Amino acid sequence: MTDPFVKPEDDTAADAIAEIGEELALFDDWMQRYQYIIELGRKLPPFPPEWQDDAHRVPGCQSQVWMEVQPRDGLLYLAGASDAAIVSGLVALLLRVYSGRSRDEILNTDPKFLRDLGLVQALSTNRGNGVEAMAQAIRKAAAGMGG
């Protein structure tokens, strides 16, 4: 089975946020940005079907969103998926920022970057709330890691 957990591409969560901001800035309008975000979702590692259950479901999301968390060597690795294309892309963005990071780095990376990048405002209210619910679920998992 391919490892469903996302490995960090950027050195820090802050670097990931800066990169995402630069990538989104390349596009002229939100339709192009949505297309880009959907593509990111398609590149997520395959999420095991047996994890697509209520135990892995993230509450507060309009679409079905599933997430699995695994501590490895003091870092928190995340796997995620959604049944909606745009939401899978948003999952990919969150995992790029938070997966493979230490508990402290996750807790010190405020999900307000979603608003700073204009993502929450560009989405429907339900989707915006859902993305924020995912970010909170990740931070809650990190807080539960002990430190």
DODO-342473 format. One record per residue (C-alpha): residue number from 1; residue in one letter; x negated, y negated, z negated. Coordinates in Angstrom, 3 decimals. Example, Ala and Ser with C-alpha at 12.3 -4.5 7.8 and 13.67 -1.06 7.14 Angstrom:
<nodes>
{sedo:1; lumtor:a; c1:-12.300; c2:4.500; c3:-7.800}
{sedo:2; lumtor:s; c1:-13.670; c2:1.060; c3:-7.140}
</nodes>
This chain:
<nodes>
{sedo:1; lumtor:m; c1:0.000; c2:0.000; c3:0.000}
{sedo:2; lumtor:t; c1:-1.302; c2:-3.462; c3:0.814}
{sedo:3; lumtor:d; c1:-1.848; c2:-5.605; c3:-2.244}
{sedo:4; lumtor:p; c1:1.313; c2:-7.750; c3:-2.532}
{sedo:5; lumtor:f; c1:-0.407; c2:-10.304; c3:-4.788}
{sedo:6; lumtor:v; c1:-1.574; c2:-13.589; c3:-3.273}
{sedo:7; lumtor:k; c1:-5.313; c2:-14.352; c3:-3.527}
{sedo:8; lumtor:p; c1:-6.271; c2:-18.017; c3:-3.890}
{sedo:9; lumtor:e; c1:-7.500; c2:-19.724; c3:-0.702}
{sedo:10; lumtor:d; c1:-8.503; c2:-22.925; c3:-2.468}
{sedo:11; lumtor:d; c1:-10.904; c2:-23.312; c3:-5.419}
{sedo:12; lumtor:t; c1:-8.357; c2:-24.900; c3:-7.736}
{sedo:13; lumtor:a; c1:-4.625; c2:-25.526; c3:-7.938}
{sedo:14; lumtor:a; c1:-5.333; c2:-29.242; c3:-7.422}
{sedo:15; lumtor:d; c1:-7.284; c2:-28.442; c3:-4.230}
{sedo:16; lumtor:a; c1:-4.384; c2:-26.301; c3:-3.001}
{sedo:17; lumtor:i; c1:-1.913; c2:-29.142; c3:-3.613}
{sedo:18; lumtor:a; c1:-4.185; c2:-31.609; c3:-1.769}
{sedo:19; lumtor:e; c1:-4.553; c2:-29.195; c3:1.181}
{sedo:20; lumtor:i; c1:-0.797; c2:-28.608; c3:1.386}
{sedo:21; lumtor:g; c1:-0.258; c2:-32.377; c3:1.372}
{sedo:22; lumtor:e; c1:-2.747; c2:-32.809; c3:4.226}
{sedo:23; lumtor:e; c1:-1.180; c2:-29.977; c3:6.214}
{sedo:24; lumtor:l; c1:2.337; c2:-31.390; c3:5.814}
{sedo:25; lumtor:a; c1:1.064; c2:-34.856; c3:6.819}
{sedo:26; lumtor:l; c1:0.050; c2:-33.460; c3:10.222}
{sedo:27; lumtor:f; c1:3.709; c2:-33.234; c3:11.202}
{sedo:28; lumtor:d; c1:5.844; c2:-36.167; c3:12.309}
{sedo:29; lumtor:d; c1:9.162; c2:-35.095; c3:10.823}
{sedo:30; lumtor:w; c1:10.794; c2:-32.676; c3:8.425}
{sedo:31; lumtor:m; c1:12.004; c2:-30.322; c3:11.184}
{sedo:32; lumtor:q; c1:8.347; c2:-29.642; c3:12.116}
{sedo:33; lumtor:r; c1:7.399; c2:-29.332; c3:8.441}
{sedo:34; lumtor:y; c1:10.213; c2:-26.820; c3:7.874}
{sedo:35; lumtor:q; c1:8.942; c2:-24.762; c3:10.810}
{sedo:36; lumtor:y; c1:5.451; c2:-24.823; c3:9.293}
{sedo:37; lumtor:i; c1:6.799; c2:-23.795; c3:5.859}
{sedo:38; lumtor:i; c1:8.786; c2:-20.924; c3:7.449}
{sedo:39; lumtor:e; c1:5.559; c2:-19.743; c3:9.131}
{sedo:40; lumtor:l; c1:3.786; c2:-19.730; c3:5.752}
{sedo:41; lumtor:g; c1:6.546; c2:-17.495; c3:4.407}
{sedo:42; lumtor:r; c1:6.059; c2:-15.045; c3:7.268}
{sedo:43; lumtor:k; c1:2.393; c2:-14.706; c3:6.271}
{sedo:44; lumtor:l; c1:3.150; c2:-13.647; c3:2.687}
{sedo:45; lumtor:p; c1:1.834; c2:-10.186; c3:1.797}
{sedo:46; lumtor:p; c1:4.613; c2:-7.556; c3:2.058}
{sedo:47; lumtor:f; c1:6.699; c2:-7.456; c3:-1.114}
{sedo:48; lumtor:p; c1:7.508; c2:-3.856; c3:-2.142}
{sedo:49; lumtor:p; c1:11.201; c2:-3.051; c3:-1.565}
{sedo:50; lumtor:e; c1:11.422; c2:-1.342; c3:-4.971}
{sedo:51; lumtor:w; c1:10.700; c2:-4.743; c3:-6.584}
{sedo:52; lumtor:q; c1:13.666; c2:-6.355; c3:-4.829}
{sedo:53; lumtor:d; c1:15.907; c2:-5.784; c3:-7.841}
{sedo:54; lumtor:d; c1:17.500; c2:-7.741; c3:-10.671}
{sedo:55; lumtor:a; c1:14.485; c2:-7.228; c3:-12.940}
{sedo:56; lumtor:h; c1:12.321; c2:-9.217; c3:-10.470}
{sedo:57; lumtor:r; c1:14.953; c2:-11.754; c3:-9.454}
{sedo:58; lumtor:v; c1:14.277; c2:-15.413; c3:-10.260}
{sedo:59; lumtor:p; c1:17.394; c2:-16.961; c3:-11.819}
{sedo:60; lumtor:g; c1:18.509; c2:-20.401; c3:-10.656}
{sedo:61; lumtor:c; c1:17.869; c2:-19.827; c3:-6.949}
{sedo:62; lumtor:q; c1:20.690; c2:-19.993; c3:-4.412}
{sedo:63; lumtor:s; c1:18.930; c2:-17.436; c3:-2.189}
{sedo:64; lumtor:q; c1:17.621; c2:-14.135; c3:-3.448}
{sedo:65; lumtor:v; c1:14.094; c2:-14.699; c3:-4.740}
{sedo:66; lumtor:w; c1:11.972; c2:-11.999; c3:-6.331}
{sedo:67; lumtor:m; c1:8.677; c2:-12.380; c3:-8.112}
{sedo:68; lumtor:e; c1:6.168; c2:-10.074; c3:-9.777}
{sedo:69; lumtor:v; c1:3.384; c2:-11.237; c3:-12.073}
{sedo:70; lumtor:q; c1:0.187; c2:-9.341; c3:-12.849}
{sedo:71; lumtor:p; c1:-2.628; c2:-10.478; c3:-15.152}
{sedo:72; lumtor:r; c1:-6.056; c2:-9.417; c3:-13.814}
{sedo:73; lumtor:d; c1:-9.367; c2:-10.374; c3:-15.422}
{sedo:74; lumtor:g; c1:-7.854; c2:-13.319; c3:-17.288}
{sedo:75; lumtor:l; c1:-6.125; c2:-14.687; c3:-14.184}
{sedo:76; lumtor:l; c1:-2.454; c2:-14.480; c3:-13.245}
{sedo:77; lumtor:y; c1:-1.660; c2:-13.049; c3:-9.822}
{sedo:78; lumtor:l; c1:1.754; c2:-13.526; c3:-8.260}
{sedo:79; lumtor:a; c1:3.737; c2:-11.760; c3:-5.568}
{sedo:80; lumtor:g; c1:7.002; c2:-13.104; c3:-4.222}
{sedo:81; lumtor:a; c1:9.629; c2:-12.867; c3:-1.527}
{sedo:82; lumtor:s; c1:13.008; c2:-14.249; c3:-0.536}
{sedo:83; lumtor:d; c1:15.826; c2:-13.219; c3:1.769}
{sedo:84; lumtor:a; c1:15.841; c2:-16.739; c3:3.294}
{sedo:85; lumtor:a; c1:13.096; c2:-17.851; c3:5.718}
{sedo:86; lumtor:i; c1:12.641; c2:-21.386; c3:4.379}
{sedo:87; lumtor:v; c1:12.649; c2:-20.142; c3:0.786}
{sedo:88; lumtor:s; c1:9.978; c2:-17.534; c3:1.608}
{sedo:89; lumtor:g; c1:7.857; c2:-20.445; c3:2.825}
{sedo:90; lumtor:l; c1:8.429; c2:-22.333; c3:-0.410}
{sedo:91; lumtor:v; c1:7.495; c2:-19.179; c3:-2.342}
{sedo:92; lumtor:a; c1:4.283; c2:-19.057; c3:-0.252}
{sedo:93; lumtor:l; c1:3.476; c2:-22.685; c3:-1.170}
{sedo:94; lumtor:l; c1:4.006; c2:-22.035; c3:-4.887}
{sedo:95; lumtor:l; c1:1.928; c2:-18.862; c3:-4.830}
{sedo:96; lumtor:r; c1:-0.846; c2:-20.675; c3:-2.981}
{sedo:97; lumtor:v; c1:-0.993; c2:-23.191; c3:-5.814}
{sedo:98; lumtor:y; c1:-0.483; c2:-20.878; c3:-8.786}
{sedo:99; lumtor:s; c1:-1.594; c2:-17.313; c3:-7.914}
{sedo:100; lumtor:g; c1:-5.057; c2:-16.201; c3:-9.018}
{sedo:101; lumtor:r; c1:-5.376; c2:-19.021; c3:-11.559}
{sedo:102; lumtor:s; c1:-6.030; c2:-19.028; c3:-15.281}
{sedo:103; lumtor:r; c1:-3.235; c2:-19.474; c3:-17.799}
{sedo:104; lumtor:d; c1:-4.501; c2:-22.976; c3:-18.655}
{sedo:105; lumtor:e; c1:-4.791; c2:-24.068; c3:-15.030}
{sedo:106; lumtor:i; c1:-1.225; c2:-22.915; c3:-14.348}
{sedo:107; lumtor:l; c1:0.128; c2:-24.662; c3:-17.446}
{sedo:108; lumtor:n; c1:-1.836; c2:-27.839; c3:-16.623}
{sedo:109; lumtor:t; c1:-0.547; c2:-27.946; c3:-13.020}
{sedo:110; lumtor:d; c1:2.754; c2:-29.764; c3:-13.271}
{sedo:111; lumtor:p; c1:5.242; c2:-28.686; c3:-10.594}
{sedo:112; lumtor:k; c1:5.979; c2:-32.391; c3:-10.002}
{sedo:113; lumtor:f; c1:3.702; c2:-31.961; c3:-6.961}
{sedo:114; lumtor:l; c1:6.818; c2:-30.534; c3:-5.266}
{sedo:115; lumtor:r; c1:8.450; c2:-33.946; c3:-5.654}
{sedo:116; lumtor:d; c1:5.223; c2:-35.846; c3:-4.905}
{sedo:117; lumtor:l; c1:4.983; c2:-34.032; c3:-1.549}
{sedo:118; lumtor:g; c1:8.624; c2:-34.856; c3:-0.798}
{sedo:119; lumtor:l; c1:9.604; c2:-31.177; c3:-0.709}
{sedo:120; lumtor:v; c1:12.356; c2:-31.278; c3:-3.320}
{sedo:121; lumtor:q; c1:13.956; c2:-34.392; c3:-1.817}
{sedo:122; lumtor:a; c1:13.877; c2:-32.915; c3:1.703}
{sedo:123; lumtor:l; c1:15.752; c2:-29.787; c3:0.618}
{sedo:124; lumtor:s; c1:19.377; c2:-29.318; c3:-0.277}
{sedo:125; lumtor:t; c1:20.015; c2:-29.820; c3:-4.000}
{sedo:126; lumtor:n; c1:20.422; c2:-26.075; c3:-4.574}
{sedo:127; lumtor:r; c1:17.178; c2:-25.228; c3:-2.781}
{sedo:128; lumtor:g; c1:15.324; c2:-27.998; c3:-4.603}
{sedo:129; lumtor:n; c1:16.591; c2:-26.678; c3:-7.925}
{sedo:130; lumtor:g; c1:15.617; c2:-23.165; c3:-6.870}
{sedo:131; lumtor:v; c1:12.022; c2:-24.157; c3:-6.070}
{sedo:132; lumtor:e; c1:11.759; c2:-25.863; c3:-9.424}
{sedo:133; lumtor:a; c1:13.231; c2:-22.732; c3:-11.098}
{sedo:134; lumtor:m; c1:10.494; c2:-20.633; c3:-9.430}
{sedo:135; lumtor:a; c1:7.792; c2:-23.015; c3:-10.657}
{sedo:136; lumtor:q; c1:9.222; c2:-22.839; c3:-14.183}
{sedo:137; lumtor:a; c1:9.311; c2:-19.018; c3:-14.034}
{sedo:138; lumtor:i; c1:5.611; c2:-18.979; c3:-13.068}
{sedo:139; lumtor:r; c1:4.711; c2:-21.355; c3:-15.915}
{sedo:140; lumtor:k; c1:6.775; c2:-19.295; c3:-18.354}
{sedo:141; lumtor:a; c1:4.906; c2:-16.142; c3:-17.299}
{sedo:142; lumtor:a; c1:1.586; c2:-17.953; c3:-17.807}
{sedo:143; lumtor:a; c1:2.649; c2:-19.200; c3:-21.233}
{sedo:144; lumtor:g; c1:3.501; c2:-15.610; c3:-22.182}
{sedo:145; lumtor:m; c1:0.003; c2:-14.422; c3:-21.244}
{sedo:146; lumtor:g; c1:-1.531; c2:-15.614; c3:-24.471}
{sedo:147; lumtor:g; c1:-4.768; c2:-17.472; c3:-24.204}
</nodes>
